[in-house]
Amino acid sequence: MYVEIMDTTLRDGEQTSGVSFSTSEKLAITRLLLQELHVPRIEIASARVSDGERDTVRKVCAWAARTGYLDRIEVLGFLDGGKSVSWIQEVGGRVINLLAKGSEKHCRLQLKQNPEEHFTTIAAEVARVREAGLDVNIYLEDWSNGMKHSRDYVFALMEAIKDLPIKRFMLPDTLGILNPYDTLSYIHTIVKYYPRLHFDFHAHNDYDLATANVFAAIKGGAKGVHCTINGLGERAGNATLSSTVAVIHDQLGDTTDIDESKINKVSHIVESFSGILVPPNKPIIGDSVFTQCAGVHADGDNKSQLYFNELLPERFGREREYALGKTSGKANIKKNLEALGIELSDDDIRKVTDRIISLGDKKEIVTQGDLPFIIADVLKHETLPSNVRVDNYALTLSQGLRPTATVKLVVGEAEFQESAVGDGQFDAFMRAVRSIYTGKLQRSFPTLVNYSVNIPPGGKTDALVHTTITWDFDGNVFKTRGLDPDQTEAAIQATVKMLNLIETLNPQEQASVKQS
């Protein structure tokens, strides 16, 4: 069965607290919905909201008219004696979604009308719409409460409007009160009474049941469903297009016009425009939903894809990833190495795995982009001696005061402690260490020649920092590296490697120091 999708990101989705799309953003989202995702219908605005909205809708309709999509553009209108009809005509629209009352409570308390008066008003407005040459759909606002508390009103309303020239009867769960059992029952009941009419279901997510209710509505006989990109919408939002489409295709075995491969792209553009971030565990579109963390899962994927389901990331323009962290096993590492085209021996993989697990205790997820840095750090420095170590250090940074460092350094079997101030935390650390070497050990100390910091492309504030320091030790120049989520710690690691190198050097060996 074919299920018609109506996307209302630009109307109901824009009612999300703090969300307001500019004209250019509405135009861009319209193009994405219609040309990339192939959504059959989109609702782009409410009539008579503002002069700015009038100008935006006019530009969207002009673009749609030029490109052949105007019949897919819909605007919410009101029972206002033709004002909404005139507004939509003026901006070039062809379809109005009239807002009527689907519960007796709304009819009597909000409109201050009895049902018969309301039914008469609807019929008159539909006549105006058709006289203006527009197509009309109708929302039965608060329909779910109507079915729950005033069913006689709902069926009296349907009897009054069923023969009017209305294309779609749209049934909203306006307050998000339904569960799948009620949704199935209510939709099945109304479809049974009016089998020739086209019914849409419009879900809200107040109980986190919007997608489940969409499933139930289609099972009950709804021919169309409404949703928004990323679930934007009033209060807890609407049914999410990505989840809705996946459920229709996989759980119901029905069809839509939606191009799944473009869902992730459109989701992230709308995320950027709206400023509402998609949770990382949001199905289909969340950053982490196609990431395997546990090593046993990566191992299972290597063995006949044991941890795959029908939601393959490639369907949605994404790739499966294997997280690197303290729960990683060799299988995770191998998957990421394959993706990077890097081959390592089993022994080297073990060393890299151990290092990733160690880093995972500091940083929950190590990215694939971190991996080359980790490999270089582990394999290039694995043979370094460990005659010098930092047993402890304390760094302080205070407003208006110079940073200070206290360092406890172990050289061979001797312990030294020193404090110093500097122009930065690492500078203070270096001054303390230099004081130990030049003052207490009476040894020469290298000069720092260059200091560079790198993070993997796309790295965030918790990205691994790759610090490379170039040293000059009595005319011999060499480099050491450190890797850590904290930049200062990475620099300290590079410094300790330098200290271990110079500890092994005598004047004859210094001339042969090579880059490390």
C-alpha positions as CSV (number, residue, x, y, z in Angstrom):
1,M,0.0,0.0,0.0
2,Y,1.1,3.5,-0.7
3,V,1.2,6.0,2.2
4,E,1.2,9.7,1.4
5,I,3.6,11.8,3.5
6,M,2.9,15.4,4.3
7,D,5.8,17.3,5.8
8,T,5.0,20.3,8.0
9,T,8.4,21.3,9.1
10,L,7.9,24.8,7.8
11,R,4.6,25.3,9.6
12,D,4.1,23.1,12.6
13,G,7.9,22.6,12.9
14,E,8.5,26.3,13.1
15,Q,6.2,26.4,16.1
16,T,9.1,24.8,18.1
17,S,10.2,27.2,20.8
18,G,13.0,29.4,19.6
19,V,12.7,28.3,15.9
20,S,12.1,30.9,13.1
21,F,13.2,30.2,9.6
22,S,14.3,33.1,7.4
23,T,13.0,33.5,3.8
24,S,16.2,32.0,2.3
25,E,16.1,29.1,4.8
26,K,12.4,28.3,4.0
27,L,13.2,28.4,0.3
28,A,16.2,26.1,0.8
29,I,14.2,23.6,3.0
30,T,11.4,23.7,0.4
31,R,13.8,22.7,-2.3
32,L,15.3,20.0,-0.2
33,L,12.0,18.5,0.8
34,L,10.6,18.5,-2.8
35,Q,13.6,17.9,-5.0
36,E,15.9,15.8,-2.8
37,L,13.5,13.9,-0.5
38,H,10.6,13.9,-3.0
39,V,8.0,14.6,-0.3
40,P,4.5,14.6,-2.0
41,R,3.1,17.5,0.0
42,I,4.6,20.2,2.3
43,E,2.8,22.6,4.6
44,I,4.9,25.8,4.6
45,A,3.1,28.4,6.8
46,S,0.0,29.7,8.5
47,A,-2.0,32.4,6.7
48,R,-2.2,36.0,8.0
49,V,0.7,35.6,10.5
50,S,2.8,38.6,9.5
51,D,3.9,40.7,6.6
52,G,7.3,38.9,6.6
53,E,5.6,35.6,6.4
54,R,3.4,36.9,3.5
55,D,6.6,37.8,1.6
56,T,8.2,34.5,2.3
57,V,5.2,32.4,1.2
58,R,4.9,34.5,-2.0
59,K,8.6,33.7,-2.8
60,V,8.2,30.0,-2.0
61,C,5.0,29.8,-4.2
62,A,6.7,31.7,-7.0
63,W,9.6,29.2,-7.0
64,A,7.2,26.3,-6.8
65,A,5.2,27.6,-9.8
66,R,8.3,28.0,-11.9
67,T,9.5,24.4,-11.1
68,G,6.1,22.6,-11.3
69,Y,5.7,22.0,-7.5
70,L,2.9,24.5,-6.7
71,D,0.2,21.8,-6.2
72,R,2.4,20.3,-3.5
73,I,2.5,23.5,-1.4
74,E,-0.1,23.9,1.3
75,V,-0.9,26.7,3.7
76,L,-2.9,26.5,7.0
77,G,-6.0,28.8,6.9
78,F,-8.8,29.7,9.2
79,L,-12.6,30.0,9.3
80,D,-12.3,33.8,9.0
81,G,-14.9,34.8,6.4
82,G,-12.5,34.4,3.5
83,K,-9.6,36.4,4.8
84,S,-7.2,33.4,4.7
85,V,-8.5,32.5,1.3
86,S,-7.7,36.0,0.0
87,W,-4.3,35.9,1.7
88,I,-3.4,32.6,0.1
89,Q,-4.7,33.7,-3.3
90,E,-2.6,36.9,-3.1
91,V,0.7,35.0,-2.4
92,G,0.0,32.5,-5.2
93,G,-1.0,29.4,-3.3
94,R,-3.3,26.7,-4.6
95,V,-4.1,24.6,-1.5
96,I,-5.6,25.6,1.8
97,N,-5.7,23.4,4.9
98,L,-8.7,24.7,6.8
99,L,-8.6,24.5,10.6
100,A,-11.9,23.3,12.1
101,K,-12.7,22.0,15.5
102,G,-12.6,18.2,16.0
103,S,-13.9,18.2,19.6
104,E,-17.0,19.7,21.1
105,K,-15.0,21.2,23.9
106,H,-13.0,23.3,21.5
107,C,-16.0,24.2,19.5
108,R,-18.0,25.5,22.4
109,L,-15.3,26.9,24.7
110,Q,-12.9,28.4,22.1
111,L,-15.2,29.4,19.3
112,K,-18.2,30.1,21.6
113,Q,-20.4,28.3,19.0
114,N,-22.8,25.4,19.1
115,P,-21.9,22.5,16.8
116,E,-24.6,23.4,14.2
117,E,-23.2,27.0,13.9
118,H,-19.7,25.6,13.4
119,F,-20.8,23.1,10.8
120,T,-22.5,25.9,8.9
121,T,-19.4,28.1,9.1
122,I,-17.2,25.3,7.7
123,A,-19.6,24.7,4.7
124,A,-19.6,28.4,3.9
125,E,-15.8,28.7,4.1
126,V,-15.3,25.6,1.9
127,A,-17.6,27.2,-0.7
128,R,-15.5,30.4,-0.6
129,V,-12.3,28.3,-1.1
130,R,-13.7,26.5,-4.2
131,E,-15.1,29.7,-5.6
132,A,-11.5,31.1,-5.4
133,G,-10.2,28.1,-7.3
134,L,-8.2,26.6,-4.4
135,D,-8.1,23.0,-3.3
136,V,-9.1,22.4,0.3
137,N,-8.1,19.9,3.0
138,I,-9.5,20.2,6.5
139,Y,-7.9,19.7,10.0
140,L,-10.3,18.5,12.7
141,E,-8.3,20.1,15.5
142,D,-8.2,18.1,18.8
143,W,-9.8,15.2,17.0
144,S,-8.2,12.7,19.4
145,N,-10.0,14.3,22.4
146,G,-13.1,14.5,20.3
147,M,-13.0,10.7,19.8
148,K,-12.3,10.1,23.4
149,H,-14.8,12.5,25.0
150,S,-17.3,13.7,22.4
151,R,-17.6,11.0,19.7
152,D,-21.2,12.0,18.8
153,Y,-19.9,15.5,18.0
154,V,-17.1,14.0,15.7
155,F,-19.6,11.9,13.7
156,A,-22.1,14.8,13.5
157,L,-19.3,16.9,12.1
158,M,-18.3,14.2,9.6
159,E,-21.9,13.8,8.5
160,A,-22.1,17.6,7.9
161,I,-18.9,17.9,5.8
162,K,-18.4,14.4,4.2
163,D,-20.0,15.5,0.9
164,L,-18.3,18.8,0.7
165,P,-15.5,19.2,-1.9
166,I,-12.8,18.5,0.6
167,K,-9.8,16.4,-0.7
168,R,-8.4,15.2,2.7
169,F,-9.8,15.0,6.2
170,M,-6.8,15.4,8.5
171,L,-7.1,14.0,12.0
172,P,-4.7,15.5,14.6
173,D,-3.7,14.2,18.0
174,T,-3.3,17.8,18.8
175,L,-2.3,17.3,22.5
176,G,-0.4,14.1,22.0
177,I,-2.7,12.1,24.2
178,L,-3.1,8.9,22.1
179,N,-1.5,5.5,22.5
180,P,-1.2,3.0,19.6
181,Y,-4.3,1.0,20.8
182,D,-6.5,4.0,20.9
183,T,-5.1,5.3,17.6
184,L,-5.8,2.0,15.9
185,S,-9.3,1.9,17.3
186,Y,-10.2,5.5,16.5
187,I,-8.8,5.5,12.9
188,H,-10.3,2.1,12.1
189,T,-13.7,3.3,13.4
190,I,-13.8,6.4,11.3
191,V,-12.4,4.7,8.2
192,K,-15.1,2.0,8.5
193,Y,-17.9,4.6,8.5
194,Y,-16.4,6.7,5.7
195,P,-14.4,4.2,3.5
196,R,-14.3,6.4,0.4
197,L,-12.8,9.4,2.2
198,H,-9.0,10.1,2.4
199,F,-7.9,10.4,6.0
200,D,-4.5,11.8,7.2
201,F,-3.2,11.3,10.7
202,H,-1.2,14.1,12.4
203,A,0.8,12.9,15.5
204,H,2.3,14.8,18.4
205,N,5.0,13.3,20.6
206,D,4.1,14.3,24.2
207,Y,4.3,10.7,25.4
208,D,7.1,9.8,23.0
209,L,4.5,7.7,21.1
210,A,4.2,9.7,17.8
211,T,5.9,7.2,15.6
212,A,4.1,4.3,17.2
213,N,0.8,6.1,16.7
214,V,1.7,6.7,13.1
215,F,2.2,2.9,12.7
216,A,-1.2,2.3,14.4
217,A,-3.0,4.9,12.2
218,I,-1.8,3.3,9.0
219,K,-2.8,-0.1,10.3
220,G,-6.2,1.4,11.0
221,G,-6.6,2.6,7.4
222,A,-5.1,6.1,7.3
223,K,-4.0,6.9,3.8
224,G,-1.6,9.7,4.8
225,V,0.5,10.8,7.7
226,H,2.1,14.1,8.7
227,C,5.7,14.5,10.1
228,T,8.5,16.9,10.4
229,I,12.3,16.8,9.8
230,N,14.0,15.9,13.1
231,G,10.6,15.8,14.9
232,L,10.4,19.6,15.2
233,G,7.1,20.9,16.5
234,E,5.0,22.3,19.3
235,R,6.0,21.1,22.8
236,A,7.6,17.7,22.4
237,G,7.4,17.9,18.6
238,N,5.8,15.8,15.9
239,A,6.5,12.4,14.3
240,T,10.0,12.4,12.9
241,L,10.1,12.0,9.1
242,S,13.1,9.7,9.3
243,S,11.6,7.3,11.8
244,T,8.2,7.5,10.1
245,V,9.6,6.5,6.7
246,A,11.6,3.6,8.1
247,V,8.6,2.2,10.0
248,I,6.4,2.5,6.9
249,H,9.0,0.8,4.7
250,D,10.2,-1.9,7.1
251,Q,7.6,-2.6,9.7
252,L,4.5,-2.1,7.5
253,G,6.0,-3.1,4.2
254,D,4.3,-0.1,2.5
255,T,5.7,2.4,0.1
256,T,6.3,6.2,0.0
257,D,7.9,8.5,-2.5
258,I,10.7,9.4,0.0
259,D,14.3,9.1,-1.1
260,E,15.8,7.5,2.0
261,S,19.4,8.3,0.9
262,K,18.8,12.0,1.3
263,I,17.3,11.9,4.8
264,N,20.5,12.4,6.7
265,K,21.7,15.3,4.5
266,V,18.4,17.1,4.9
267,S,18.2,16.4,8.6
268,H,21.6,18.1,9.3
269,I,20.8,21.1,7.2
270,V,17.5,21.6,9.1
271,E,19.4,21.1,12.3
272,S,21.8,23.9,11.4
273,F,18.9,26.3,10.3
274,S,16.8,25.6,13.3
275,G,19.5,25.5,16.0
276,I,17.8,22.5,17.5
277,L,20.4,19.8,17.9
278,V,19.6,16.2,17.0
279,P,20.3,13.9,20.0
280,P,23.2,11.5,19.1
281,N,21.0,8.5,19.8
282,K,18.1,9.7,17.7
283,P,17.1,6.8,15.4
284,I,18.3,7.0,11.8
285,I,19.8,10.5,12.1
286,G,21.6,10.6,15.4
287,D,25.5,10.8,15.2
288,S,26.0,7.5,17.2
289,V,23.2,5.3,16.0
290,F,25.3,3.5,13.4
291,T,28.3,3.2,15.6
292,Q,29.2,-0.1,17.2
293,C,31.1,0.4,20.5
294,A,31.5,-3.1,21.9
295,G,34.3,-5.2,20.5
296,V,32.0,-8.3,20.5
297,H,29.7,-6.4,18.1
298,A,32.5,-5.6,15.7
299,D,33.6,-9.2,15.8
300,G,30.0,-10.4,15.1
301,D,29.8,-8.1,12.1
302,N,33.0,-9.7,10.7
303,K,31.2,-13.1,11.1
304,S,28.2,-12.9,8.7
305,Q,27.0,-9.4,10.0
306,L,25.5,-10.8,13.1
307,Y,24.7,-7.4,14.6
308,F,23.1,-5.9,11.5
309,N,19.4,-5.2,11.1
310,E,17.4,-3.8,8.2
311,L,18.3,-0.2,9.1
312,L,21.5,-0.3,7.1
313,P,23.3,3.1,7.3
314,E,23.9,3.1,3.5
315,R,20.1,3.4,3.0
316,F,20.2,6.8,4.7
317,G,23.4,8.2,3.1
318,R,25.5,7.1,6.1
319,E,28.3,4.7,7.0
320,R,28.7,2.2,9.8
321,E,31.4,3.1,12.3
322,Y,33.2,1.3,15.0
323,A,33.9,3.3,18.1
324,L,37.4,3.3,19.6
325,G,37.4,3.5,23.4
326,K,37.8,1.4,26.6
327,T,35.2,-1.1,25.4
328,S,37.0,-1.7,22.1
329,G,38.5,-4.9,21.1
330,K,40.9,-5.9,18.3
331,A,37.9,-6.3,15.9
332,N,37.0,-2.6,16.3
333,I,40.6,-1.6,15.7
334,K,40.8,-3.8,12.6
335,K,37.6,-2.4,11.2
336,N,38.9,1.2,11.5
337,L,42.3,0.2,10.1
338,E,40.6,-1.3,7.1
339,A,38.7,1.9,6.5
340,L,41.9,3.9,6.6
341,G,43.8,1.4,4.4
342,I,46.4,0.7,7.2
343,E,47.8,-2.7,7.9
344,L,49.5,-3.6,11.2
345,S,50.9,-6.8,12.6
346,D,48.9,-8.6,15.4
347,D,51.5,-7.4,17.9
348,D,51.2,-3.8,16.8
349,I,47.4,-4.0,16.9
350,R,47.7,-5.3,20.4
351,K,49.8,-2.3,21.4
352,V,47.5,0.2,19.7
353,T,44.5,-1.5,21.3
354,D,46.1,-1.2,24.8
355,R,46.8,2.5,24.2
356,I,43.2,3.2,22.9
357,I,41.7,1.5,26.0
358,S,44.0,3.6,28.2
359,L,42.9,6.8,26.3
360,G,39.3,5.6,26.6
361,D,39.5,6.0,30.4
362,K,40.1,9.7,29.8
363,K,37.9,10.2,26.6
364,E,34.8,8.2,26.1
365,I,35.1,7.8,22.3
366,V,38.3,7.9,20.3
367,T,37.5,8.8,16.7
368,Q,38.8,7.1,13.5
369,G,40.6,10.4,12.8
370,D,42.6,10.0,16.0
371,L,43.9,6.5,15.0
372,P,46.8,7.6,12.8
373,F,48.1,9.8,15.6
374,I,47.8,7.0,18.1
375,I,49.6,4.5,15.8
376,A,52.5,7.0,15.3
377,D,52.7,7.7,19.0
378,V,52.7,4.0,20.0
379,L,55.0,2.6,17.3
380,K,57.5,5.4,17.1
381,H,58.1,5.6,20.8
382,E,57.7,2.0,21.9
383,T,61.4,1.5,22.2
384,L,62.2,4.6,24.3
385,P,63.8,4.0,27.7
386,S,61.9,5.0,30.8
387,N,64.7,6.2,33.2
388,V,62.8,9.5,33.7
389,R,59.2,9.9,34.8
390,V,56.9,12.5,36.2
391,D,55.5,11.0,39.3
392,N,53.2,13.9,40.0
393,Y,52.5,17.5,39.0
394,A,50.1,20.3,39.9
395,L,49.3,23.2,37.6
396,T,47.3,26.3,38.7
397,L,45.7,29.0,36.5
398,S,44.1,31.9,38.2
399,Q,42.7,35.2,37.0
400,G,45.2,38.0,37.4
401,L,48.0,35.7,38.6
402,R,50.8,34.0,36.7
403,P,50.4,30.2,36.2
404,T,52.4,28.0,38.6
405,A,53.6,24.4,38.5
406,T,54.9,22.0,41.1
407,V,56.6,18.9,39.7
408,K,57.8,15.7,41.2
409,L,60.4,14.1,38.9
410,V,62.1,10.8,39.2
411,V,65.5,10.4,37.5
412,G,66.9,6.9,37.8
413,E,66.2,6.2,41.5
414,A,66.4,9.8,42.7
415,E,63.4,11.9,43.4
416,F,63.3,15.7,42.9
417,Q,60.6,18.3,43.5
418,E,60.5,21.9,42.2
419,S,58.0,24.7,41.8
420,A,58.1,27.6,39.3
421,V,55.9,30.3,37.7
422,G,55.6,30.8,34.0
423,D,53.8,32.7,31.2
424,G,51.6,29.6,30.8
425,Q,51.0,26.3,32.5
426,F,53.3,24.4,30.3
427,D,55.9,27.2,30.5
428,A,55.7,26.9,34.3
429,F,56.1,23.1,34.1
430,M,59.2,23.5,31.9
431,R,60.8,26.0,34.2
432,A,60.4,23.6,37.1
433,V,61.9,20.7,35.2
434,R,64.7,22.9,33.9
435,S,65.5,24.0,37.4
436,I,65.8,20.4,38.5
437,Y,68.2,19.6,35.6
438,T,70.4,22.7,35.7
439,G,70.3,23.3,39.4
440,K,70.0,20.0,41.2
441,L,71.4,17.6,38.6
442,Q,74.0,20.1,37.2
443,R,73.2,18.9,33.6
444,S,72.5,20.8,30.4
445,F,69.0,21.1,29.2
446,P,67.6,21.3,25.7
447,T,66.1,24.4,24.2
448,L,62.5,24.3,22.8
449,V,62.7,25.2,19.1
450,N,59.1,24.7,18.0
451,Y,55.8,23.6,19.4
452,S,52.9,22.6,17.2
453,V,49.5,21.2,18.0
454,N,47.2,19.2,15.8
455,I,43.8,17.7,16.2
456,P,42.0,15.3,13.7
457,P,39.8,16.9,11.1
458,G,36.4,17.7,12.5
459,G,37.7,17.4,16.1
460,K,35.6,18.7,18.8
461,T,36.6,20.1,22.2
462,D,37.2,16.6,23.5
463,A,39.3,15.6,20.5
464,L,42.7,14.0,21.0
465,V,45.5,16.6,20.9
466,H,48.7,15.6,19.0
467,T,51.5,17.8,20.2
468,T,54.9,17.8,18.5
469,I,57.8,19.6,20.1
470,T,61.2,20.3,18.4
471,W,64.2,20.4,20.6
472,D,67.8,21.6,20.2
473,F,70.2,19.8,22.5
474,D,73.8,21.1,22.1
475,G,73.3,21.6,18.4
476,N,71.3,18.4,17.7
477,V,67.7,18.9,16.7
478,F,65.1,16.3,17.2
479,K,61.3,15.9,17.8
480,T,59.1,14.2,20.4
481,R,55.4,13.8,20.4
482,G,52.6,13.5,22.9
483,L,48.9,12.5,22.5
484,D,46.1,13.2,25.0
485,P,42.7,14.8,25.2
486,D,44.4,17.6,27.3
487,Q,46.8,19.8,25.4
488,T,49.1,20.4,28.4
489,E,49.2,16.7,29.2
490,A,50.2,16.0,25.6
491,A,53.0,18.5,25.8
492,I,54.2,17.0,29.1
493,Q,54.2,13.5,27.5
494,A,56.4,14.9,24.7
495,T,58.7,16.5,27.3
496,V,59.1,13.2,29.2
497,K,60.1,11.4,26.0
498,M,62.7,14.1,25.4
499,L,64.1,13.7,28.9
500,N,64.4,9.9,28.4
501,L,66.2,10.5,25.1
502,I,68.8,12.9,26.5
503,E,69.3,10.7,29.6
504,T,70.8,8.0,27.4
505,L,73.1,10.3,25.5
506,N,76.7,10.9,26.2
507,P,78.7,13.6,24.2
508,Q,79.7,11.0,21.5
509,E,76.1,9.8,21.1
510,Q,74.6,13.3,20.9
511,A,75.9,13.8,17.4
512,S,73.8,10.8,16.1
513,V,70.5,11.8,17.7
514,K,67.8,11.3,15.1
515,Q,64.3,12.6,14.9
516,S,62.0,10.7,17.2
